[in-house]
């Protein structure tokens, strides 16, 4: 009898997680079923408890429930603790739940293992200071980078997030207006501006020669920030599809103790979206 897993969010019909985990299961010979749950905005905790009480083994959590999942977890990994958000719930003995956050490791693994980016000695700019940025802070600071600058439209939020990460590595915060004369080897967009077909306002020369851009969003067409990267001469322009698959692979490993190969799954998704 297969073990049951799911992703819960609101909305949820668009989620590619069932496709990804079905591919992982076929590849690794794991007997599992993975579905979608449309979470009730007023009863997230109840739905999670019912899922696990009915034999569920693990949940992925997406918008807008990651903070509620953090509060619901009986114990949390260090990276989830810092993120203030949980995207993976693991059933423990009894009715206890362990919360983890695989977003940051998914981002770093996509850059390093799939694209060959070397963080050592690099200056990295992280755009945004909301939940998406906070979720990737710890793995970025553990990557060996030279420095991480967090820039946000509201400067105080950037300073606050930098202060949170300061015990872990070289990080500072600033406003978007403070980036003049700065140069970065990698610019990561963790804002939601692309959902409104916009990009954060950046100096045109803030990308170093041979610098890369990475948008945590992805779509059937290049995102606005990916277009910005092309327009400003980025050596590599990447979107967040690889991060999506890599964070799923980390969750799969946490649940099953097996690490799937991600490259063929990323390639299959790219082809299904109409671009390679």
C-alpha positions in Angstrom: 0.0 0.0 0.0 1.6 3.3 -1.0 2.5 6.0 1.4 0.6 9.3 1.0 2.1 12.7 0.6 0.7 16.0 -0.7 1.2 19.7 -1.2 -1.2 22.1 0.5 -1.8 25.7 -0.5 -4.4 28.2 -1.6 -4.5 28.3 -4.6 -3.1 24.9 -5.5 -4.3 23.7 -8.9 -1.2 25.2 -10.7 1.3 23.3 -8.5 3.9 21.2 -10.3 4.8 19.3 -7.1 2.7 16.2 -7.9 4.4 15.9 -11.3 7.8 16.3 -9.7 7.3 13.8 -6.9 5.7 11.2 -9.2 8.8 11.5 -11.4 11.0 11.0 -8.3 9.0 8.0 -7.2 9.3 6.3 -10.6 13.0 7.0 -10.8 13.8 5.7 -7.3 11.2 2.8 -7.2 9.4 4.3 -4.2 5.8 3.3 -3.6 4.0 6.5 -2.8 1.1 8.7 -3.9 1.3 12.5 -3.9 -1.6 14.8 -4.3 -2.8 18.4 -4.0 -4.8 19.8 -1.1 -6.7 23.1 -1.4 -6.2 24.5 2.1 -9.0 26.3 3.9 -7.8 29.8 4.8 -9.6 29.5 8.2 -8.6 25.9 9.1 -5.1 25.1 8.0 -4.0 23.4 11.3 -7.2 21.3 11.3 -6.6 20.1 7.7 -3.0 19.3 8.4 -3.9 17.3 11.5 -6.6 15.4 9.6 -4.2 14.5 6.8 -1.7 13.0 9.2 -4.4 11.3 11.3 -5.6 9.6 8.2 -2.2 8.1 7.5 -0.4 10.8 5.6 3.4 10.7 5.9 4.5 14.1 4.8 3.3 17.5 3.5 4.8 20.2 1.4 3.5 23.7 2.2 3.1 26.6 -0.2 1.6 30.1 -0.2 0.0 31.3 2.1 0.6 28.7 4.8 4.4 28.5 5.4 4.3 30.7 8.5 1.3 28.8 9.9 3.2 25.5 9.3 6.2 26.9 11.2 3.9 27.6 14.2 2.3 24.2 14.0 5.5 22.2 13.9 6.5 20.5 17.2 10.2 20.8 16.3 12.0 22.6 13.5 15.3 22.4 11.7 17.8 25.2 12.2 17.2 26.5 8.7 13.4 26.5 9.2 13.9 28.3 12.6 15.8 31.1 10.9 13.4 31.3 7.9 10.4 31.7 10.2 8.6 29.5 7.6 8.2 25.8 6.9 7.7 24.2 3.5 8.1 20.6 4.5 6.3 18.7 7.3 7.5 15.2 8.4 5.5 12.9 10.6 7.4 11.7 13.7 6.4 9.1 16.3 3.0 9.7 17.7 1.3 12.8 16.4 4.4 15.0 16.4 5.5 16.9 13.3 8.9 18.2 12.3 9.1 21.3 10.2 11.9 22.0 7.7 12.5 24.6 5.0 14.2 23.3 1.8 13.9 26.5 -0.3 17.4 27.8 0.4 19.2 24.5 -0.1 17.2 24.1 -3.4 18.4 27.5 -4.6 22.1 26.9 -3.7 22.1 23.4 -5.1 20.5 24.6 -8.4 23.2 27.2 -8.8 26.1 25.1 -7.8 25.3 21.6 -9.0 23.2 22.3 -12.1 24.9 25.4 -13.3 28.4 25.4 -11.9 28.3 28.7 -10.0 31.2 29.0 -7.5 30.1 31.1 -4.5 33.6 31.3 -3.0 34.8 34.9 -2.9 31.7 36.2 -4.7 29.6 39.3 -3.9 25.9 38.4 -4.0 22.9 40.8 -4.0 19.6 39.5 -2.7 16.6 41.6 -3.7 13.8 41.6 -1.3 13.5 41.1 2.5 10.2 39.2 2.8 9.5 35.5 3.3 11.2 34.3 0.2 14.4 36.1 1.0 14.3 35.0 4.7 13.8 31.4 3.5 17.1 31.3 1.6 19.2 33.3 4.0 21.0 30.5 6.0 22.0 28.4 3.0 23.3 31.4 1.2 25.4 32.5 4.1 26.8 28.9 4.4 27.8 28.9 0.7 31.3 30.4 1.1 30.4 33.8 -0.5 32.5 36.8 0.2 29.5 39.0 1.2 25.7 39.1 0.9 23.9 42.4 0.5 20.2 42.5 1.1 18.5 45.3 -0.7 14.8 46.2 -0.3 12.5 49.1 -1.1 11.9 49.5 2.6 15.4 49.9 4.0 14.4 49.0 7.6 13.3 45.6 6.5 16.6 44.9 4.8 18.5 46.0 7.9 16.3 43.7 10.1 16.9 40.7 7.9 20.6 41.4 7.7 20.7 41.6 11.5 19.0 38.2 11.7 21.7 36.6 9.5 24.7 38.5 10.9 25.7 35.7 13.3 25.9 33.3 10.4 28.1 35.2 7.9 29.0 38.4 6.1 25.7 40.2 5.4 24.5 43.8 5.3 21.2 45.5 4.4 20.4 48.6 2.4 17.8 50.3 0.3 17.5 49.9 -3.4 18.7 53.6 -3.7 21.9 52.7 -2.0 23.3 50.4 -4.7 25.0 53.0 -6.8 28.7 52.2 -7.5 28.1 48.6 -6.2 29.0 45.6 -8.3 27.8 42.0 -7.8 28.8 38.7 -9.2 25.3 37.3 -8.7 21.9 39.1 -8.3 19.0 37.0 -6.9 15.5 38.3 -7.2 13.4 37.2 -4.2 10.7 39.9 -4.7 7.3 39.2 -6.1 7.6 42.2 -8.5 7.5 39.9 -11.5 4.0 38.9 -10.7 3.0 42.4 -11.6 5.3 42.4 -14.7 7.8 44.6 -13.0 11.4 44.5 -11.7 13.0 46.2 -8.7 14.6 49.5 -9.6 18.4 48.9 -9.9 21.4 50.8 -11.2 22.1 49.7 -14.7 25.7 48.9 -13.9 25.3 46.9 -10.7 26.0 43.6 -12.4 29.7 42.9 -12.5 31.4 41.7 -15.8 30.5 38.0 -16.2 27.9 38.4 -13.4 24.8 36.1 -13.2 21.2 36.9 -12.5 18.7 34.5 -10.8 15.0 34.9 -10.5 13.3 32.8 -7.9 10.1 33.0 -10.0 9.6 31.0 -13.2 7.1 30.9 -16.0 6.3 29.6 -19.5 8.0 32.8 -20.8 11.1 34.6 -19.5 10.2 36.5 -16.3 10.6 40.3 -16.2 13.8 39.9 -14.1 15.2 37.4 -16.6 14.6 39.9 -19.3 16.4 42.5 -17.2 19.4 40.1 -17.0 19.5 39.6 -20.7 19.2 43.4 -21.3 22.1 44.1 -18.9 24.5 41.6 -20.3 24.4 38.8 -17.7 26.7 35.9 -18.4 24.0 33.5 -17.2 20.3 34.3 -16.8 18.4 31.7 -14.7 14.9 31.3 -13.4 13.6 29.4 -10.4 12.4 26.2 -12.0 15.6 24.4 -11.0 15.1 25.7 -7.4 11.6 24.3 -7.4 12.8 20.8 -8.4 15.8 20.9 -6.0 13.8 21.9 -3.0 11.4 19.1 -3.8 14.3 16.6 -4.0 15.4 17.7 -0.6 11.9 17.1 0.8 11.8 13.7 -0.9 15.1 12.8 0.7 13.9 14.0 4.1 10.8 11.8 3.8 12.2 8.7 2.0 16.0 8.7 2.7 16.6 8.5 -1.1 18.0 11.4 -3.1 16.6 11.5 -6.7 18.3 12.7 -9.8 17.0 16.2 -10.6 18.4 17.0 -14.0 16.0 14.8 -16.0 13.0 16.1 -14.1 14.0 19.7 -14.7 14.5 19.0 -18.4 11.1 17.3 -18.7 9.4 20.3 -17.1 11.2 22.7 -19.4 10.0 20.7 -22.4 6.5 20.6 -21.1 6.5 24.4 -20.7 7.6 24.8 -24.3 11.2 25.9 -23.8 14.5 24.2 -23.0 
